[in-house]
Amino acid sequence: MTASAPDRYRPETRLVHAGTLRSQFGETSEALFLTQGYVYDNAAQAERRFKNEEPGFQYSRFANPTVAMFEQRMAAFEGAEAARATATGMAAVTLSLTGQLKAGDHVVAPKALFGSCRYIIEDYLPRYGVASTLIDGTDLKQWRNAVRPNTKTFFIETPTNPTLEIIDIAAVAEIAHQAGATLIVDNVFATPIFQSPLALGADCVVYSATKHIDGQGRCLGGIILGSQEFIDKHIHVLLRQTGPSLSPFNAWVMLKGLETLPVRVRQQTDSAATLAVAIAEHPKIARLIYPGRPDHPQAKVAQKQMRGGSTLVAFDIKGGKKAAFRFQDALKLIRISNNLGDAKSLITHPATTTHQRLTQAQRDELGITDGLVRVSVGLEHPDDIVEDVLAALEAV
């Protein structure tokens, strides 16, 4: 098999060509290798493969040609030395943390996290002797004060889920490195199109490829990116031995998704900005949150580290849960779903879905009110999206 070498090309071109492995048949589209194992020419070759003395594939739990293409393409686009794909985004988050940690270590993270990420840090890791401190991620003083002698890593997502707070990646990375810790950034909401955490000082970037990378609601997947040293030291063996591997079919779907990622994300972002403008002054909305607007609480940080706004818009409907439910039920085009980054516009009510396990006091602290909804803007015509939202607001 031969691999393409598109290092000289611009990022959008890499998303189409990077990492491509062609078989003897010279196929145009990436080949889909649905195989569990691989045969060897002789016993000595099998021994060399397992000793890592000869390159090649051994078993698809370890590595697979289609999965390898996805990993190499994402690494080329992200500007990472290495990447390992996982079965889901949460598998990527969990491995990026557990691969670095042991009993007695300490993690610092913001309180504003996706519900499952917060569960891993706040509930799961302490079962194995890993302590955690949750803080206001926008307050750099709190990051400094949270550091302990045994702090091993910081974890952030920015923009945050679901209130779209922006955390200063470069500043947090500096604090982490001064403490001898690493920084993991969940970059799902910004996407690699609009934010490059590694260039800002992060040690590791994770994605739920289920979201914008697939982009059409088809498959689950995740990926971890970083330096070769980080991947080899913290991720490679753990992934190989515990088995949260991405299926070759899902990797093939993700490869197809990467080809159109810039076009989709930019269109969705433009439409999200249009929606934000259209409803910003609506009398039935108490609060609008969109990272691309100058009235965003962290607008200066967003402008510094992001190349665009977001495909997501959050807003608080006056009247609480009853009004939010009535609004969602009145929508005709936008569908109720807890996914995001899809070609179809989707809406969720975080207080009763993604963040329902938090207490009322915890949700209040994070600004996740009973009236808050989060819209993931799709690829429909922006006027149709705006008209659907405005019509549904009339029903509130």
MIBA-943396 format. One record per atom (N, C-alpha, C): x, z, y. Coordinates in steps of 0.1 Angstrom, whole numbers, plus 5000, padded with zeros to 4 digits. Example, Ala and Ser with C-alpha at 12.3 -4.5 7.8 and 13.67 -1.06 7.14 Angstrom:
513250784943
512350784955
513250784967
512850714978
513750714989
512950795000
END
This chain:
500850004988
500050005000
500950005012
500449945023
501149945036
500350015046
501050075056
500450155066
500750085080
499750085089
499950035102
500750135110
501450085121
502250165129
501850145144
500750205149
500250165162
500750265173
501950325171
502350435181
502450375195
502650255197
502850195210
501550165217
500450185210
499150145215
498450265223
497550225231
496750325239
495750405229
495350515234
494450605225
493250525219
492550455227
491350385221
491750285210
492850225211
493350125201
493750205188
494350315190
494650405179
493450445171
492350465177
491150505170
490550395162
491050275164
490550165155
491650135144
492850145147
493950095138
494850205132
494950325138
495950415133
495750465119
496850475112
496750535098
496250445087
495850315091
495250225081
496250205069
495750225057
496450195045
495750075038
496449965036
495849845029
496349835015
495449805006
495849784992
496349644990
496649604978
497049474975
496049364978
494749404980
493749304983
493649274998
494349345007
494349305021
493049325028
492249425024
490949445030
491049465045
489949425053
489849445067
489449585070
488349625064
487849765066
488649855057
488749985061
489450085053
488850095039
489750105029
489250115016
488750255013
487750255004
487150385000
487650414986
488450514985
489050554972
488250674966
487250644958
486450744952
487050784938
488050864939
488750904927
489151044927
489151114916
489551254915
491051264913
491551174904
492951184901
493751054902
494951054898
495850944899
496750934887
497050814882
497950804871
499350774875
500350804866
501750794869
502350694859
503450634864
504050534855
504750594843
505150724845
505850794833
505750944836
506151024827
506151164828
507051214839
508251144840
509151194850
508651174864
507851064866
507251044879
506251154882
505451194873
504551304875
505251434879
506351454872
507151574875
507651574890
508151454894
508651444907
507551454918
506451404915
505251414924
504951564926
504851644916
504451784917
505551864923
506851824922
507951894929
508051844943
507251754948
507351694961
508651624963
509251564952
510451494953
510151344955
508951304953
508551164955
507151154962
507051074972
505751064979
504651004970
503451044972
502350984964
501251084962
500151034956
499051124954
498951184940
498451304939
498351374926
496951404922
496151454932
494751494929
494051504942
492751454942
492151444955
491751574962
491851684955
491751814962
492951834971
494051784967
495251794975
495351684986
495151564982
495251454992
494551324985
494151234994
493451114989
493751004999
493850884995
494250775005
493250765017
491950775014
490950755024
491050875034
491150995028
491251115036
492551115045
493551065038
494851055046
494750965058
494050855056
493850765068
493150835079
492050915076
491350985086
492251085093
493051165085
493951255091
495051195100
495651085095
496651015103
496050955116
494850905115
494250845127
493950955137
493351065133
493051175142
494351225148
495351245140
496651295145
497251205156
497151075153
497650975163
496950975176
495650995175
494850995187
494951135195
495051245188
495151375194
496551395199
497551325195
498951355199
499551465191
499051485178
499551585169
500551535159
501451615155
502351575144
501651565131
500651645128
500051645115
498651695116
497851665105
496451705105
496051725090
495151815088
494551825075
493051835076
492351745069
490851745069
490251845060
489051885063
488251985055
486851945053
486152015045
484851975041
483851995052
484052085061
483152115072
483952165084
483352165096
483952225108
484252375106
483352445100
483652585098
484752615088
484952525078
486052535069
487352515077
487352425087
488552405096
488852535104
487752595110
487952715118
488452825109
487852845097
488252955088
489652945083
490052825079
491452805075
492452815086
492152775098
493052785109
493352925112
492353015110
492553155112
493253225100
492653215088
493053285077
494453245072
494853115075
496153065071
497253135079
496953205090
497953275098
497953425096
496853475091
496653615092
496753695078
497153825080
497153915068
496654045073
496454135063
495954265066
496854335076
496254395087
497054465097
497254375110
496854255109
496954165121
495754175130
495854115142
494854135152
494553995158
493253965161
492853845167
492053875180
492253795190
491553805203
490753675205
489453695209
488653575211
487553615221
486953515227
485853535236
484553585229
483753655236
482353685231
481553555229
481753465238
480953345239
481553245228
480953245216
481353165205
480153115198
480353005191
479252955181
479053075172
477853085167
477453205159
478253225147
478553115140
479353125127
480853155130
481353105141
482753135145
482853285148
481853335156
481853475159
481753565146
480953515137
480853595124
482153605117
482953495116
484253495110
485153595116
485153595129
486153685137
485653825137
484353845139
483853985141
483454055129
483053975118
482554045106
483354015094
483753885092
484453855080
485953895079
486653865089
488153905089
488354055088
487554135095
487754285093
487654335079
486854255070
486754305056
488154305049
489054225055
490354205048
491454265057
491054355066
492054435073
492554365086
491854265091
492254195103
491354235114
491854305124
491054355135
490854245145
489754265153
489454165164
489054235176
489254165188
488754215201
488154095207
486854115211
486154015218
486054045233
486253945241
486353965256
485553855263
485553865277
485053765285
486153655286
486053545280
487153445279
487453385293
486653395303
486953335316
487753425324
487953555320
488753655327
490153665321
491153615328
492453615322
493053755321
492653845330
493053985329
492654045316
491454015311
490954065298
491754015287
492253895287
493153835277
494353925276
494953945288
496254025288
496054165283
494954225287
494654365283
494354375268
493854275262
493454275248
494654265238
495754225243
496954205235
497454335229
497754335216
498354445209
499654405203
500454495198
501754455192
501454375179
500354385173
500054315161
499154195163
498954155175
498154035178
498853905173
498153835165
498853715159
498253585164
496953585168
496453455173
495253475183
495053385192
493853375200
493053255196
491753275197
490853165193
489853145204
489653015209
488652985219
487952855216
486752845221
486052715222
485752695237
486052575241
485752545255
485452395257
484352355263
483252445267
482652525256
482052635259
481552725249
480152685245
479752735233
478452715228
477652845229
476452835236
475752725241
475852715257
476452815263
476352825278
477352745285
478252665278
479152575284
480052635294
480552755292
481652815300
482952735297
483752735307
485052665306
486152765307
487052765297
488152865296
489452785299
490252845307
491552785311
492552785299
492652675293
493452665281
494952685284
495452625294
496952645297
497252795300
496352855308
496652995312
496553085299
495553065291
495453145279
496553125269
496952995268
498152965259
499353035264
499553045277
500753115282
500753265279
499553325280
499453465277
499653485262
499153395254
499353405239
500753395236
501453305241
502853285238
503753395243
503453445254
504153565259
504053685250
502953685243
502653795233
503153765219
503753645217
504253605204
503053565195
501953525201
500753485193
500553335195
499753275187
499353135187
497953125194
497652995198
496352975203
495652855195
494452885190
493652785184
492452745193
492252615195
491152575204
490152485196
488952525196
487852445190
487452355202
487652225200
487552125210
486252035208
485352085201
484152005197
483351955209
483052045218
482152015229
482851915239
484151935241
484851845250
485151705244
485351705231
485851595223
487251555227
487951495218
489351445222
489351345233
488251285236
488151185247
488351255260
487851375262
487851435275
488851565276
489451605265
490251725266
491351715255
492551755259
493751745250
494351885250
493851975241
494452115241
495852125238
496352045229
497852055225
498752025237
498351925245
499051895257
499052015267
498052095266
497852215275
498452335270
499052335258
499752445253
499252505240
498052455235
497552515223
498452475211
498352565201
499152545189
498452475178
497052475179
496252425169
494952375175
494352265171
493052215175
492252195163
490952245164
490052215153
488752145158
488152065149
486951995152
485952005140
484752015143
483651985134
483451835135
483951755126
483851615126
482351575124
481551665119
480151645118
479451605131
480051645142
479451615155
479851475160
480551475171
480751345178
481551245169
482451295161
483351205153
482551115143
481651185136
480651105128
479751035138
479051115146
478251065157
476851015153
476551005141
475250955137
474551035126
474851165126
474151255117
474151235103
475351185098
475351145084
476151235075
477251285079
478151365070
478751485076
479051585068
479851705072
481351675071
482051735080
483551725079
484151805090
485451835088
486251905098
487651865097
488451905108
489851865108
490651975116
491851995111
492852085118
494052005122
494452025135
495551945140
496652035146
497852005145
498952085151
500252025148
501352095151
502652055147
502852045132
503851975128
504151965113
504452105108
505152185116
505452315111
504252405110
503352395120
502152475119
501252435107
501152305104
500252265093
500952305080
502252285079
502952315066
502952465064
503152545074
503352685072
501952755070
500952715077
499752795077
498552725070
498552595068
497352525064
497452455050
498552385048
498752295037
498452365023
499252465021
499152535008
497752605006
497252665016
495952725015
494852625012
494852515019
493852415016
493952355002
495252334998
495452284984
494952384973
495252514976
494952614965
493452664965
492852654977
491452704978
490352604978
490752474981
489852364978
488752324988
488752365001
487652315010
487952175014
488152075005
488551945008
487451855013
487851765022
486851665026
486751555016
485451515013
485251405003
485751275008
486251185000
486651055004
485550975011
484350985006
483250915012
483050965026
482951095028
482851145042
483951105051
485151105045
486351065053
486150915058
485650835049
485450685052
484450675063
483350755062
482350755073
482950795086
483750895086
484450945098
485350845104
486050765096
486950665100
486150555108
484950525103
484050425109
483550485123
483350615123
482850675135
483950675146
485150695142
486250695152
486350565159
486050455153
486150325159
485350315172
484150385172
483250375184
483250505192
484050605189
483950735195
484050725211
485050645216
485150645231
483850585237
483350475232
482150405237
480950505237
480750565226
479650655224
479750775233
480850845233
480950965241
480850945256
481450835261
481350805275
479950775279
479250695271
477850665274
476950795274
477150875264
476451005263
476751095274
477951095279
478351175290
477751125303
477750995305
477150945317
475650975317
474950965305
473550995305
473251145307
474151235302
474051375304
474151405318
475051345325
475251365340
473951325347
473351215343
472151155349
471051255347
470951315335
469851415332
470051535341
471351585342
471551705350
471151685364
471451565370
471051535384
469551535385
468851475375
467451465376
466651595376
467151695369
466451815367
467051935375
468151915382
468852025388
467952105398
467052045405
466252115414
464852135410
464552115397
463252125392
462652265393
461452285398
460952415400
460752505388
460652435376
460452515364
461752555357
462852515363
464152545357
464852655366
465252765359
465852875367
467352855368
467952785359
469452765359
469852645351
470652565357
471252445350
472752465348
473252425336
474652435333
475152305328
476052245336
476652115332
478152115337
479152095328
480552105332
480952005343
480251895344
480651795353
480151815367
479451915370
478851945383
479752035391
479752015404
480552115413
480052255414
478752275410
478152405410
478352485397
479152425387
479452495375
480352615378
480152735372
480952855376
482452835374
482852745365
484252725363
484652575366
484052525377
484152385380
485652345383
486452435389
487852405392
488652395379
488352485370
489052475357
488752345349
487452315349
486952195343
487652075349
487752065362
488351955368
489851945365
490452055363
491852055360
492152015346
491352055336
491752025322
490851925314
489751885321
488951785314
488851655321
488751545314
488751415320
487251365321
486351445318
484951415319
484051535317
482751525319
481851635318
481651675304
480451635298
480151675285
478951595281
478651585268
477451525263
476351625262
476551745266
475651855265
475151905278
473951935280
473352005291
472552125287
472752235293
471952355290
471152395303
469952435300
469152485312
468152595307
467852675317
467052795315
465652765320
464652765312
463252735316
462552865320
461952865331
461252985335
460053005326
459853135322
458753175313
459253215300
460553215297
461053275285
460753185273
460753255261
460653185248
459353105247
458253155252
456953085251
457052955258
457652955270
457752835278
458752735272
459852795267
460952705260
460352635248
459552715240
458952655228
457952545232
457152575242
456152475247
456852345252
457952365259
458752255263
459252165252
459852235242
460452165231
459352085223
458252155221
457152085213
456551975221
456651965234
456051855242
456951735243
458251745238
459151635239
458751525228
458851405232
458451295223
459651215218
460651205226
461851125222
462951225217
463251325224
464251425220
463751505209
464551515198
464051595186
464651725185
463951825179
464451955177
465351965165
466651995168
467652005157
468852095163
469552165154
470652245158
471952165158
471952035155
473151955155
473451905169
474551845171
474851785184
475851675182
476051595193
476951485192
476451365185
475151355183
474451255175
474051135185
473851015179
473350905186
471950935192
471251025185
469951055189
469951185197
469251195208
469151315216
468451425209
469151545209
468651655202
468551785211
467651875207
467551995215
467452115206
468052225210
467952355202
467652465212
467152575206
466852695213
467752805208
468952825214
470052905208
469553045204
468753115212
468353245209
467653265196
466953165191
466253175178
466953085167
468053025170
468752935160
470152975158
471052905165
472452925164
473053065167
472353135176
472753265180
471753375177
470853355168
469753445165
470253575159
471453575152
471953695145
472553795155
472753755168
473253845178
472053935182
472454055187
471354145192
470954095205
469754145210
469254105223
470254145234
470854255233
471854295243
473054205243
473554165231
474654065231
474253935237
473053885234
472653755240
472453765255
471953885259
471853905274
473153895281
474153965274
475553965280
476153825281
475753735272
476353605272
475553505280
474353545285
473553455293
472653365284
472453405271
471653335262
470253395263
469553345273
468153405276
467153335266
465953395266
464953345257
464453205263
464753175275
464353045281
465352935280
466552975275
467652875275
467552775263
467652645267
467752535257
469052455259
469452395249
470652315249
470352175244
470552075253
470251935249
471551855247
471651795235
472751705232
472251565235
472851505245
472351375249
472851265240
471951175236
472251065227
472550935234
472250825227
472550695232
471350615236
470250685237
469050615242
469250585257
468350495263
468450465277
468350595285
469150615295
469150745302
467750765309
467150655314
465850675320
464750725310
464850685298
463950735288
464150885285
465450925285
465751065282
465151145294
465451105306
464951175318
463451185318
462851075316
461351075316
460751165305
461351175294
460951265283
461051405287
462151445293
462351585298
461351615309
461251535319
460351565330
458851575325
458451485316
457151495311
456851625303
457851665295
457751795288
457751915297
458451905308
458452015317
457052035324
456351925325
454951935330
454052015321
454452025308
453552095298
453852245298
454952285305
455252425306
454352505315
END
